[in-house]
């Protein structure tokens, strides 16, 4: 039986695994595969070194990158895969970093934040060794949160004051503790990380860039209604439509920004509530059937199947294996 991993899966890619003569070409291929098609230009008389640790958090990906000096260029009209239709957020940890895109250029200091469009021409120049956190954000997700994000690329958000400081420290701590946390624990922080990053971008110019408030407010209303009725086994699309005043089509359009639908979202939240209660000391004396029924499942076979599909093991095995780790 496939069991759920104890810790968040991490993929490490390093030039150290490649002969020195092939490192530039290898690095260029890896960046082009994992992020976007680019040309890698090493600086003269400096060995090519680059190491990436990649963590997947739901629909986001965090990468910790350490590298020697280099220049990376994405040229005009280069093709890209649909999976690479992303914005790339940067938090510089150390070294120097110069980003150019769309006629703008920005120099980052350690702690500073910026963003660029992975599909459009850009150039990154680092004159000395550097380290950074790279946040891969699907375009649809980013644009749903921040109207005008395309005007925020290659701009600097200071990491030493205000929301920039909070964002940098929060995401840095998430990365630092990733190996000490279970996958479900760190995934819970993904949305908070993205919220803070979005607020940082919105702070660039509150009069020019604004959060998509109407959709955001509507989505929050839908989620709040669902949350307060999860225990009701009769919760369905018609009930949410009546309770929120939005049409079924609009509700699903809102949730489509999160790559889900209303009924999939309801199922996901019920499963998450059940998984939490299975590990809670407050529910030690409650059997699995009681917990499932308490969160709106009236078909225990369906509950067991969907739980195993999401978490990789049965509810009973999940409770047995993970309750000790809390």
TIGU-518485 format. One record per residue (C-alpha): x, y, z; residue in one letter. Coordinates in pm, whole numbers, plus 50000, padded with zeros to 5 digits. Layout:
N
XYZa...
This chain:
326
500005000050000x501335033949905x501835055350214x501895092950251x505425107250278x506485121150612x507995152350465x507475175050171x509085159849860x512135179249746x513915176649412x517565187349409x519245196049079x522925205149085x525735210748838x527905191249083x526475159648928x527775169048582x531275170548430x532615206248427x532775207448050x529035200048021x527735221748304x526685252448106x524685231847857x523175210548136x522125241248335x520605257548028x518595225847957x517405223248320x516255259648342x514545256348003x512765224948122x511775235848474x511085273148417x511395287248065x513635284847761x516765306047813x520395310347716x522905307048001x526085328047975x528725320648242x531025348948347x534625346648227x537005326248442x534235315648681x533265279348714x529645271548641x527915262048965x524185261449028x522055241749273x518265242049290x516055227049562x512475225149437x509415221649663x505885218549527x503155234849739x499745227349588x499725248149268x502825268349363x506455258249354x509225272649569x512805269049452x515895277349652x518715285549412x522435289749487x524675299549199x527965314149088x527905345748876x526125342448542x523745358848296x520465343548180x518635355947871x515225347347734x514935359047376x511935371747185x509555346247028x511045316547213x508455288747251x507275276247589x505155247847725x501665254747864x502975244148208x505485272748189x502855300048150x503875314748484x505065345248670x508295340348861x508615358449193x512115365149325x513275369949683x517025376649685x518775360349981x522375370249911x524625384949644x523685408249358x520825405849109x519965427048806x516655420148627x515455435448299x512045431448135x509635452847935x511975482947918x512435483448298x515405472348502x515855466848872x518805460249103x517915439149406x519575439049745x519345408849977x515775406550107x514285425849812x511415411949606x510565413849235x508575394948972x508855387648600x506875370448327x508545337348239x507115337647884x508405372147780x511955383247698x514045391048003x517615391648123x519035383348465x522625393848534x524435384448854x528015397248876x528875375549178x527625344949363x524015347549478x521175328349635x517445333949593x513995319649646x512055316249323x508245313549341x506545298349037x502965311849014x500565301448733x499485331648529x495735326348584x496225324348961x498355355848973x496085376548749x492995365948947x494635380349259x496245411749119x494805432248836x497615448848640x500295424148751x501825427348404x502805463048500x504615451248815x507415431948647x511035442648701x510155465948988x511735465149335x509855458849659x512235467449946x512775438450180x513845460150473x510535477350551x506775472650565x505015444250387x508225435350201x509945426150528x506985405150643x506745386950309x510465379850283x510725366750638x507575345550614x508505328250287x512135324150395x510955306750714x508645283950516x511595272950304x513965269150599x511505246950787x510335227150485x512405196650569x511095196150926x507415197150830x505025171850685x503725178450333x500185186150448x501515210850704x503615231150464x500975230150190x498655248250431x501095277650419x501065280450039x498045303350017x499345325750296x502665328750115x500885338749796x498625363349980x501635381150128x503485381249797x500415396049624x500065423149889x503735431749840x503155436649468x499995456949531x502015479949757x504145491449462x501535517449374x498145514349534x496615538749286x497845520648978x497635484349088x494795470249288x493625436349404x490715421949207x488455430849495x485055422549348x486015387149248x488075382549562x485165393449782x482705371549593x485015341549618x485445347249991x481655348450031x481305315049854x484075299250061x482635312950386x479185299050306x480645265150219x482735265150536x479745271950760x477645244350596x480215216650546x478575194950812x475265195450623x475055164550397x472525183650182x475105210250086x475095212749708x475225238149427x471605248749470x472125255849841x475225277049773x473425296049494x470535303749732x472825312750020x475175336049828x472915350249558x475435341549285x474645320048985x476095284948963x478045295348653x479615325548828x480505304949136x482275278748927x483985306148726x485335320749052x486595286849169x488045279848826x490685306148914x491805280749177x491605252148922x488615236149092x484815235549083x482265240649360x481595203949432x485295194849414x486025223249655x483345211049898x484775175849883x488305188749934x487335209350240x485405180250393x488385157250348x490715183250499x488405187450799x488225149850847x492005145850821x492485172551086x489985156251324x491525121951273x494755135451422x493205157651688x493415148152055x489915162752093x488535134851872x490505105152008x487315088452126x485425094351801x485545066251547x486205072651180x482555068951080x481485095351332x484085119851205x483045114150843x479355118450923x480095149951125x481545165950810x478685157950575x479685124150434x476645101450424x478315074450213x481205059150409x482475038850112x482735070749907x484485087850197x487085059950225x487755059549849x488155097149814x490235099750133x492655073150010x492895090049670x493835123349833x496115111450113x497525078849974x496235056750254x493015046750429x491575069250704x492445042450961x496055039850842x496325077750828x495175080951189x497545053551301x500615066751117x500345104151168x498615111051499x501895104851683x503655131851483x501395160251603x
